[in-house]
Amino acid sequence: MKSWGRWVLFFLVFLLSGCAHVISKDLRAKSDPSLTFRQVHQNPDGFKGKMVIWGGEIIETVNQRDGSTQIEVFQKPLGWRGEPKDIAASEGRLLILADKYLDPYIFRSGRKVTVVGEILGEKMKPLGEMDYRYPLLSGKQIHLWPEYASYSYPYYYYDPWWGYPYWGWGWGFHYYYSPRHHPRRR
């Protein structure tokens, strides 16, 4: 009975470890969850020094001459684990300043990112034909979410009367048109 209890405990610890928030506990404690992106976007200089947890999709990653990296992010609301939600709703854009080199191939456009950072103020930058006010964060912890592949499978038809599929993976042109395999072409 003791070994059964150990297995259950091991399984629960394993299961719950995959459900943890991606930002460390101490940084989450230092951040201010009451500050919304909308509040800060209206007056970023008024919230300098505050820590926030935000996320979204990367628009562009630019390496700076001083060795730092600037990431432009399309803000999206976060889920309970800190992952940006797959919705079109956004309250704007933000800039993350990382104090190290981050490869633009890895941190490429379209990837989801979650960041805990200190608000440094604002940065004006052109967006189209207008100047846009970006809240600027100093990235303390940046989490890049894995990309999930979407697979599409080819059409697969199975005729139970003939006993083999007409088309699908591995069958192709040769199998379908071969007189040896096709009952109608003998």
C-alpha positions, 0 to 999 in steps of 0.5 A: 500500500505504501508503494501505491501512495508513493506512485500517486504522490509522484504522479500528482507532483508530475502533473502539477509541475506542468501547470505552473506559471512561467514567471518565477514566484519571486518576480510575480510577488514583486509585480503589480497585477492591478496595473493594466496595460491600458493605464500604463499606456496612457501615461508610461512615465507616471509608472516608472519603476513599477513591475508588470507581467505582460505578453503578446506576439512578437512583431519585430526583434532588433539588436542594438549596437550596445549589445542589448535587444529591443523586442516590439510586442503586440500586447494580448491578455494572458491566461492563468499560466501566463500564456498570451491568449489566441485572440485578436483583442489587444490594447496596443504595443509595447517595447521590451529592452533585454540587456543581452543579445537575443537572436532575431531568428528565435525571437521572430515575428509571430512567436508568443512571449511573456515578460516580467519587467520594470517600466522605464517610461515611454519611447516614441517610435514611428508606426506607419505615418504617425508617432506611437507612444510605446511603454518601455519595459526592462525585461527581467524574465522573458519567456518564449512560448514553444511553437505548436505545429499544425498538421494537415493530413491528405484525403484518405478514402477507404472502400470496405468492398474493395479492401484497400484505400484508393488514396492516402499516405504511401499508396499514391499513383503507383498503387492506384493505377497498377493493374496488379493492385487495381481490380478494375484494370485487369 
